[in-house]
Amino acid sequence: MKRLILFSMMCLVAIASTAQSISGRVIDEQAQPVPFVNVVLVNRADSSFVAGAVTKDDGTFSIATERNDGLLKVSSVGYIIRYIDARQGNVGNIQMQPDTQTLGEVVVKGERPQYKMTTGGMTVDIQNSLLKDVGTADDVLSMLPQVQGSDGNFTVFAKGTSEIYINNKKVQNARELKQLKSTDIKSVDVITSPGAKYNAEAGAVIRIKTKKHQGDGISMEAYSQVKFNEKWTTYDDATVKYHTGGLEVFGNMMINNGNHSEDNTVTTDIRANDNHVNIIQVCPNNFWYTMLGGQIGASYDFNDDNSIGFSYNLSGSLYEGGTVQAQQTITRNNTLEGMVDQNIEMNISDRPQHEANIYYVGKAGKLGIDLPTTRTATTCWQENWC
């Protein structure tokens, strides 16, 4: 009898343990396991991040969560993103299909990135993969295993917000990730167990290594990015560089013109005292912005271990504003009680922001030195902006 009770308790523990996770296996079109795939549990309502995991060498994954409602977003470079209804327990095999781009009769295919596990993290080869041509460093990071985020704000699964470095210099401004093109990136290290050389508060570190400069002289580069989600959003920048020996001097200008719109409908039902009050609120909104920015700077590499540099950034908005046109329809027991119209207009004055950054990164014997200094100030160009 005691053995039976003990066996039953063990079964109950096992069932409870299984119910606390969502697991499965990711395979390709040939039913082979696919490692290093991001599997993210997101809210069904707003697609916000809940928890995530990366598939192992055998394609399996497990996400610890007490939630039993949501969607699994399964994504990896070279494959079409899949959304799977989430449920407690094992969801079985999730088969991925190759993502190919067809130009006329020509099918363009590339190789998946090469992932290499290292002490404390993972290294991703960018130059010899599809990630080389995705656009900017910001785009590259958004597609890496274990990494979640965009627009300069990235977190690593179960580690929180990460510090980002480009070569030896810590990224102080998210614009730096937009200005660095993916074609100039050699590799990326995702360090999930940072050592003592990094900030003690950093749960993870992402290090971007760029290609070495080829030759000396002046170079110019222009970049444009266009997105469409009911309205157009554009980002354009131009960069001029002069390189000789270990010295590099650069200047950059950027304009970002965007639109964000939503069609929201909120329904409220109130039942009390034998009355049913129903409120339907329709509130479409639109928000526009035009941002300008510029940067100048210089750096000097004494050798592979020692470098010094400075940069100055000036950014601000020409225009920020939007409109909300909301309408409420109120009924009581299916009888119209009334309607409420709301028209809201927003105009935002954004003062220009100045940022200066000076850094020295070096090594004295086995001692690493990292001395970043950043100063940020907001001032007024015109009196009516203050």
N, C-alpha and C positions, 0 to 999 in steps of 0.2 A: 504493500500500500504506500509506504513512504517513497519507494522508488518511482511509483506511478505519479505521485504528486510532484516529486522532483523533476521528472521528465516533462510533465505538463507545464511546470513553471519555466523550464528551459525553452520550451516551444513558444510560450507567450513572450518571453524576452526576445527570442529570435524574430518573431513577428513584429514586435514593437520596434526593434532595431531596423528591420527592413523598411518599415513605414516611414522612417525619418529620412529617406533619400530617394532620389530619382536616378536610375541607372539605365544603361543601354550600350549599344555598340554601333559605331559608324563604319560603313563599308563603302567601297567605290562601285563603279558600274560593273566591275568584274567580280564583285563580292569579296574583294580583298580588304583587310582592315586599313583604315586611314588614321595615322597618328597625327598629333599636333593640330587637332581640330577644336575650335572654340565652341563649346556648348553652353549657352547662356539661358538661364531661366528669367523671363521678363514678365511684367504685369500685363495681363490681357487688355486692360483698359487703356494704358498710356505707353506701353512698351518700355517702361523704366526697368533698370537693372535690378535684379533680386539677388542672384548668386550665379557662379559660373565654374566651369571646370574645363580641362583640356584632355583630349583622348590620349591614352597610352599607346605603346607600340602595337598592342593587339586590337586597337580601336575602341576599347571600352572606356567608359566614363562613369562617374558617380558624383551627384550633387547633393550635399547634405542640406536638407530643408524640411521644415514642418508644414510647408504649404502644399496643398493638393490641387491648386487651381492656377493656371498660367500657361505660357507658351514656351517651348524650347526653341531658341534661335540657334541653328547649326550653321557655322560658316567657316570657310577655309579658302585661301587663295587658290584660284583655279577651278573652284566648284560653285555651282549655283546655291545661293542661300536657301535653306529650308526652315520652315516653321512647323513644329509638331505640337499637338495638344499634350500638355504635361499632366502626368498622373503619378501617384505614388507607386513605387516599385519599379520593375524593369519594363521599359518601353520597347524592348526588342531591337532589331536591326534597323538602322536609319541609312538608307542608301543615297549617296550623293551622285549628282550628274555633272560632268565636265562643263565648265563655262567657256564657250568659244565665241569669238567675234568673227562674223563673216563680212568681208568686204568684197562685194560683187561675187565672183566665183572663187575668191581666195579665202581660205580659212586660216586665221592667224592663231597659233597656239604657242604657249610658252611652257617653261618648266616650273614646277612648284619650287618654292624656296627650300634650301637645304638647312635643316635644323640640326644643331650639334649641342648636346648636353655638356655643360662645363661645370666646374666646381662653383657652386652657388647660383647657378642659373642656366642660361641657354644663349647660344650665338646663332644669328640668322644671316645667311649669305644673301645679300641684296643684289649685287651686281650680276649674278648668274641666274636670276629668277624673274618671274613676272613682276615682282615688286619694283624692279628697276624703272618701270615706265608708268607707275600709277599716278605720278604728279609731284607731290611735295613730301617732306619728311612727316608732316602731319597725317597725310594719307597712308604712308607706310606704317606708322605706329598703330593706326586704327585697324590694321589688318593682321597684326601679329598675334600669335597664340598667347594666351594668358593676359592679354592687354585689352582694356575696355575704355572707350572714350573718344573725344574729338576736340578740335579747336584748342589744342594746347593743354587740355585737361585730361590726363590719362591715369588710370588706376590699374593695378595688377591684381588678379584674382586672389582674394584672401589676404592681401598685403596692404591694400589701401592706396592712397595717392603716392605716386613715384616722383623722384627727382630725375631730371633729364639732363644729360650732358651731350654736347657736340664736341667730339674729340676730348680735350681736357677742360673745356669751358662749360660751366653750368648755365643752362638756359634760364634767363631771367625774364624774358618776354616771349609770349606765345607766337608773336610774329616771326621769330627766328625759325620756327618750324615750317612756316609758310614760305619763307624766303629760301630755305634749303631745298633744292630739287632732288627728287629720288635718283636721278641719273648720276648725282655726285656722291651718293652714299655707297660705301663699300660693304659695311656690315652693321648689325645692331646687336648689342648684348642686353639681355633682360636678366638682371641680377636680382634674384628673389631672397638672397641672404647676404645683404651688404655687410662688408667688414667695417673695422674701426675707422678706415680712411674716409667714410661718408658720414653724413649727418645722422646722429643717433636716432632722430625722429623719423627718418626715412624708412618706410616699410619695404621699399623696393627702389632700384635704380635702373634707368634705361640709358645706355651709352651708345651714341651714334658715332660711327667712325667713317670719315669721308675719304674719298680718293685723294691721292697726292697730286699736287699741281704738276701739270706737264708744260714745261717751258716758262719763259718770262714774257712780260709785255702787258698790253691792255686787252681786256675782254669785256664784252657786253652781252647781257642776257635779258630777255623779256619773257614774261609768263602770264598767261591768261587762263582763268578757270570760270566756267559757266555752269550754273545749276538751275533747274526748273522744278518748281513745286507750286503749280497754279500761276506763279509769277516768276520772273527771271531774277537771279542773283549773280552778280559778276564780281570777280576779284582779278585785279591786274597789278603787276609790279614790273619794274625795270631796274637792273643792277649793272653798275660799271665797276670793274676791278682793275687794279694795277698790281702786278706781282713781279718781284725781282729778288732772287735769293730767298731769304727767310722773311722778307718784308711783303706785306699785303695791305693795300689801301683800297677802301671801297666806299661806294655811295649807293643808296637805294631809295626808290620812291614807290608808294603803294596807294591804290584807290580801291575801296570796297563798297559796292553799291548793292543793297539787298532789299528784299521784301519778305515779310513773314505774315501769312494770313491763316486764319482758322475759321471754320464754320461750326460753331458750338451750339448744341441744343441741350438744355437742362430741363428735366421733367421732375416735378415734385408732387407727391400724393400725400394728402393729410386726411386721415380718417379719425373722427372723434365726434361723440354725441350724435351718432346716426347721420353725420354729414360726411360727404366726400368732397374735399377741395382739391382740385387739380390745377397746377400751375405749369405751363409750358413756356419756357424762355428761350427764344432764338437770338443768339448774339454773335453774328459774324464780325470779325475784327481784322484790320489790316495795319501793319506797322512797316514803315520805310526808314531806311538810314543810308547815309552816304558818309563814309569815313575816309580820311586822308592821313598819310603817314610818311615820314622820311627818316633815313638813318645814314650816318656817316661814321667811319671808324677806321682803325688800323690795328695790325697785329704783327708781331715779330717772333719767329721761331728760332731760338738760339741753337737748339738741337731737338731730338725726338722727345726729350724729357722736360725741356724748359721753354716757356713761351710767355709773352706779355702782350697786353692789348687794351684798347679802349673803344667805346662806342657811345654815340649820342643819338637818342631817338626823340622825335617830335611827332605827336599824333593828336588827332581831334576829329570832330564831326562837322560837316557842313550843314547837315540836316538830320534830325531824328524826330519822328512823330508818327501819329496814326489816328485811326478812327474806329469807333465801336458804335454800331447801330443795332440796338437791342429792342426786342418787343416781347412783352409778357401777355399771355392769354390766360385769364383766370376764370375757372368754372366751379360752381358749387352744385353737386348732384346733377351733373350734366347740363346745367343751365348757366349761360354766360353771365358772369358777374362784372366783367370789365376788361379793358386792355390798357397796358402801360407801354408807352414808347420812350426810349432813351437814345439820345444822340450825344456821343462823347468825342471830342477832338483833343489830341495830345500834341504838344510841341515841347520838345526837350532841348535845353541849352547845355551842351557839353563843352566844358572849358578845355582848352588845349593842355596836353600833358607832356612834360619834359622828363626824360630819363637818361642819366649818365651812368655808364658802367666801366669800371677799370678792374682788370684782373691780372694776376700772376699765378701761373701754374708751373711747378718745378719739382725737382727731386734732388736732395742732397744726401748722397749715399743711399740708405734704405728709407730715409725720411721723406715722405711726400708733403708738398706744400701747395695749398690752394687758398689764395687770398682774393676772393671776389669782393668788390665794393660797389654798391648800387645806390644812387640817389634819385628820387622821384619827386617832381614838383608840378603843381597845377597852377597855371597863370592865365592871364587874360590878354588876348590880342586886341580886342576892341572893348570899349567901355560897356556897351550894351550886352556883352557876353557875361559880365560879372554879376 
